[in-house]
Structures are given as C-alpha cells and as structure tokens.
Amino acid sequence: MRSLPQALRLSARGLVAGLLTVLFLTPFYLMLRNALMDSRGLTSPHWTWWPSTMHWGNFTALFSDPSVHMGDALRNSLLIAVITAPVSTLLASAAGYAFARIPVPGKGVLLALVVGTLMIPGSATFVPTFVVVGSLGGVNTLWGIIAPGLFNPFAVLLFRNFYLRFPAELEEAGRLDGLGWLGLYGRIALPSSGAMLASLGALAFIDSWNGFLWPLVIGQDPSAWTAQIALSTFLTSQTINLPGLFAGAVVTITPLVVMFLVAQRYIVEGIATSGLKG
C-alpha cells in the first residue's frame, strides 16, 4: 500500500490537474454555449449554464450570409496553412542542416544574420514587405499572403541545433555509399527528423491559420479574405452579431483543436528534445 504522504501527493497532483483541465476547457465551453444562443440570451443579465433552446441555425446563417463569405475564407485559410506549414518547415530543415554540417566560407556570418532577423520587430519590416509584395502584384492574391511567411529563422535555429547532435556515424556510412551532402540530407538526416518536422510543421500551421494583420492588409478584396478576417466583420463599429461571431469562432477553431490533438505528442517531443541521444 502507498504511504499516506505519497497518497496525499497523488491526490494533490490529481486535484491540480483537474483544476487546470477545467480552466483549459472553460473558454471552449463558453464559446460553444454562446454559439448556440440568440442575441437576447447573450445580452441577458441572467446567467444560464446552457441555452434552453439551442439555435443551430447560427451555424447555417454563418455560411449563408452574403456579406461574410465564410466558406471561401475557410478555404483560403486552409490553403494558406497547408502550403505554408510544410514548405516553411522543409526550408528551415534544409537551412538548419546546411548551417550544422556543410563547411562553407562565411557560414558564421550568415548564421549571425539569421539570428539578427529574430531581433528585428515585425513592425519595422511590415511596410517594406508590403511595398515589395505589392510591387510584384501580390495584393489580393494568396501567394502574396503566403510568401513572406515561408522563412522562419526560429525554426532554422532549432533544426541547426538538432542536426549538430545528429550521429556522425550515420553520415559516414552514407559517404561510404557515395552520397553527397544532398543525398546525406535527403536520405539520412531528413527521414530521421520526423518529430521535429511534425512539431514545427504543426506550429507553423497554427501560426499561419491564426494570421490576421498581414492577410488583412494584403487581402483587401473579400475573395482573398481568411477566416480570421471574416470573423472580424461580425464585430464592427456599425454592426454587432454576437451569435455569428461565436459560431464562426467555433468553426474556425475546430481545425486547430484537431491539429493539436493529433500532433501534441510530436510538439512536446520535437521541442523538448532538440537532438538525438547517442
């Protein structure tokens, strides 16, 4: 049998875990509850734990509103995230491997420039980036939203640290088979970094899906709106549509919840362990 102090510690851990779980799930409960209420119930001073009449029509009205284009916005967001996440992750992986393994002149200077980009606030590069993308015809296009997000210096540094600890014996075996740097990366290093690829890819997907300011400036036409921009139209100085806002929030957050549930193990594994054990 467990001793009393050990049992108390387990009980305390269970209590803390339960409280944290409730705190974590409370926003999702409130979001779903509000999405199933009407405007009168949402603005009522009397609290109700669950609506007596669930208004599922809020979700159908969300997609039938001609001024919002929620279906097109969700499609745009999904397309942007599906392209940005794998491409930016693979580019960061290749750059990280090059910084970690390939001996080239000036590599230290290039690495310092990559680190330096992390110190530049986004507000300082926002206008120049808009000028460049706009001059190339990227306004109101999906590629104009996608292109600036394909370079992730933070992911490059994580991959560099990962490949610095990569077993050199595996690469030596590949060299005996006649592999060059590209072959070593594509056939040995890249397949062995699945956890890092999955974790950083999932984080890139979430970051791309939640993007608001850059898609708002570039996607000026409703045809280029993302889900987050479409949500903002429910709450303006002219109109307030709280049921539509909460229904849209439930719809737009669902892909992120699914992504997190699928990739949570890889996120923890990839970020917590930035290398391989000997």
C-alpha positions in Angstrom: 0.0 0.0 0.0 1.1 3.6 -0.6 2.2 5.6 2.4 0.0 8.5 3.5 2.3 11.3 2.3 2.6 9.6 -1.1 -1.2 9.3 -1.4 -1.6 12.9 -0.4 0.9 14.0 -3.1 -1.0 11.9 -5.7 -4.3 13.4 -4.6 -2.9 16.9 -4.8 -1.5 16.3 -8.2 -4.9 15.0 -9.4 -6.6 18.0 -7.9 -4.3 20.4 -9.6 -4.6 18.5 -12.9 -8.4 18.6 -12.6 -8.4 22.4 -11.9 -6.1 23.1 -14.8 -8.2 20.9 -17.1 -11.3 22.9 -16.1 -9.5 26.2 -16.7 -8.3 25.0 -20.1 -11.8 23.8 -21.2 -13.7 26.8 -19.9 -13.1 29.0 -22.9 -14.2 26.2 -25.3 -17.4 25.7 -23.2 -18.2 29.4 -23.2 -17.6 29.6 -27.0 -19.9 26.6 -27.8 -22.6 27.8 -25.3 -22.6 31.3 -26.8 -22.7 29.9 -30.3 -25.9 28.1 -29.6 -27.7 31.2 -28.1 -29.5 34.0 -29.7 -28.7 37.7 -29.3 -31.2 38.2 -26.5 -29.8 35.3 -24.4 -26.2 36.6 -25.0 -27.0 40.1 -23.7 -29.3 39.0 -20.9 -28.1 39.9 -17.4 -29.2 36.5 -16.1 -26.6 33.7 -16.3 -27.6 30.4 -17.9 -25.2 27.4 -18.0 -26.7 26.1 -21.2 -29.3 27.6 -23.6 -32.8 26.1 -23.1 -33.3 26.3 -26.8 -30.2 25.6 -28.9 -30.1 27.8 -32.0 -28.3 25.5 -34.5 -29.4 28.0 -37.2 -26.5 30.2 -36.1 -24.1 27.9 -38.0 -26.2 27.7 -41.1 -26.6 31.5 -41.1 -22.9 31.8 -40.8 -22.4 30.3 -44.2 -25.4 31.8 -45.9 -24.5 35.4 -45.0 -23.6 37.0 -48.4 -21.5 39.7 -46.8 -19.1 37.4 -45.0 -18.1 34.6 -47.4 -17.2 32.3 -44.6 -16.9 29.3 -46.8 -14.4 31.0 -49.1 -12.5 32.4 -46.1 -12.1 29.0 -44.6 -10.9 27.6 -47.9 -8.4 30.3 -48.2 -7.1 29.8 -44.7 -6.8 26.1 -45.2 -5.0 26.5 -48.5 -2.6 29.1 -47.0 -1.8 26.9 -43.9 -1.5 23.7 -45.9 1.1 25.3 -48.2 2.9 27.4 -45.6 3.4 24.7 -42.9 5.3 22.0 -45.0 7.2 24.4 -47.3 8.5 26.6 -44.4 9.4 23.6 -42.3 11.3 21.9 -45.1 13.1 25.1 -46.0 14.1 25.6 -42.3 15.2 21.9 -42.1 17.4 22.3 -45.2 18.9 25.6 -43.9 19.5 24.1 -40.5 21.3 21.1 -41.9 23.5 23.4 -44.0 24.4 25.5 -41.1 25.1 22.5 -38.9 27.0 20.2 -41.3 28.2 21.8 -44.6 31.5 23.7 -44.2 31.3 26.8 -46.4 33.1 30.1 -46.2 31.1 32.8 -44.4 28.7 30.4 -42.7 29.1 32.1 -39.4 28.2 35.5 -40.9 25.1 34.0 -42.5 24.1 32.4 -39.2 24.5 35.8 -37.4 22.3 37.4 -40.0 19.6 34.7 -39.4 19.8 35.3 -35.6 19.7 39.0 -36.3 16.4 38.7 -38.0 14.9 37.5 -34.8 15.8 40.8 -33.1 14.0 42.9 -35.7 10.4 43.7 -34.7 7.8 42.9 -37.3 6.5 46.4 -37.3 9.9 47.5 -38.8 9.7 45.2 -41.8 5.9 45.4 -42.3 5.8 48.4 -44.7 8.9 47.4 -46.7 7.5 43.9 -47.1 4.2 45.3 -48.3 5.9 47.5 -50.8 7.9 44.6 -52.2 4.9 42.2 -52.4 2.6 45.0 -53.8 5.1 45.9 -56.5 5.2 42.2 -57.5 1.4 42.2 -57.8 0.8 40.2 -54.7 -2.1 42.3 -53.3 -5.4 40.4 -53.2 -3.6 37.1 -54.0 -3.0 34.1 -51.8 0.7 33.9 -52.8 1.1 37.5 -51.5 -0.1 36.2 -48.1 1.9 33.0 -48.2 5.3 34.2 -49.5 6.5 36.4 -46.5 5.8 33.6 -44.1 7.9 30.9 -45.7 11.1 31.9 -43.9 11.2 31.0 -40.2 14.5 31.9 -38.6 13.5 30.4 -35.3 12.8 27.0 -36.9 16.2 27.2 -38.7 18.0 27.6 -35.4 16.1 24.7 -33.9 16.9 22.4 -36.8 20.6 23.6 -36.7 20.7 22.5 -33.0 19.1 19.2 -33.9 21.5 18.4 -36.7 24.5 19.4 -34.6 23.7 16.5 -32.4 22.9 14.1 -35.2 25.1 11.0 -35.1 28.1 11.5 -37.4 28.4 7.7 -37.8 25.2 7.6 -39.9 26.6 10.2 -42.3 29.9 8.4 -42.5 28.0 5.2 -43.5 26.3 7.3 -46.2 29.5 8.7 -47.5 30.8 5.1 -48.0 27.8 4.5 -50.2 28.8 7.5 -52.3 26.3 10.1 -51.0 27.0 13.8 -51.2 25.6 16.5 -49.0 22.2 16.5 -50.7 22.0 12.7 -50.5 23.0 12.7 -46.9 20.3 15.2 -46.1 17.5 13.7 -48.2 18.2 10.0 -47.4 19.5 10.1 -43.9 19.1 13.3 -42.0 15.6 14.3 -43.1 13.9 11.0 -42.5 15.5 10.9 -39.0 14.0 14.2 -38.0 10.3 13.2 -38.1 9.5 14.5 -34.7 11.0 17.9 -35.4 9.3 18.1 -38.7 5.9 17.2 -37.2 6.2 19.6 -34.3 7.4 22.6 -36.1 5.0 21.9 -39.0 2.1 21.8 -36.6 3.2 25.1 -35.0 3.6 26.7 -38.4 0.1 25.5 -39.4 -1.4 27.1 -36.3 0.6 30.3 -36.7 -0.5 30.6 -40.4 -4.1 29.8 -39.6 -4.2 32.5 -36.9 -2.6 35.2 -39.0 -4.6 38.4 -39.1 -2.8 41.6 -39.7 -0.8 40.7 -42.8 -3.7 38.9 -44.5 -5.9 41.9 -43.7 -3.6 44.3 -45.4 -2.8 42.1 -48.4 -6.2 40.5 -48.8 -8.2 43.7 -49.4 -10.8 42.0 -51.6 -13.4 39.7 -50.0 -12.2 36.9 -52.3 -8.8 36.9 -50.6 -10.2 37.0 -47.0 -9.1 34.5 -44.5 -11.2 33.0 -41.7 -9.9 35.5 -39.1 -10.7 38.5 -41.3 -14.2 37.1 -41.9 -14.7 36.7 -38.2 -13.8 40.4 -37.6 -16.7 41.5 -39.8 -19.2 40.3 -37.2 -17.9 42.9 -34.7 -17.5 46.4 -36.1 -18.5 49.9 -35.2 -21.6 49.6 -37.4 -22.8 46.1 -36.7 -22.5 43.6 -33.8 -23.5 40.0 -34.5 -22.5 38.1 -31.4 -24.2 34.7 -32.3 -22.5 34.8 -35.7 -19.2 35.7 -34.1 -19.2 32.8 -31.6 -20.5 30.4 -34.2 -17.7 31.4 -36.5 -15.2 31.1 -33.7 -16.3 27.5 -33.1 -15.9 26.7 -36.8 -12.5 28.3 -37.2 -11.0 26.8 -34.0 -12.0 23.3 -34.9 -9.1 22.6 -37.3 -6.7 23.9 -34.7 -8.1 21.6 -32.0 -7.8 18.6 -34.3 -4.3 19.6 -35.3 -3.3 19.9 -31.6 -4.8 16.6 -30.6 -3.1 14.8 -33.5 0.3 16.5 -33.1 0.6 17.2 -29.4 2.9 14.3 -28.7 5.2 15.4 -31.6 5.2 19.0 -30.4 6.4 18.1 -27.0 8.9 15.6 -28.3 10.3 17.8 -31.0 10.6 21.0 -28.9 11.8 19.4 -25.6 14.4 17.2 -27.3 16.3 19.2 -29.9 18.6 16.3 -30.7 19.2 12.6 -30.8 20.6 10.6 -27.9 23.8 8.9 -28.6 
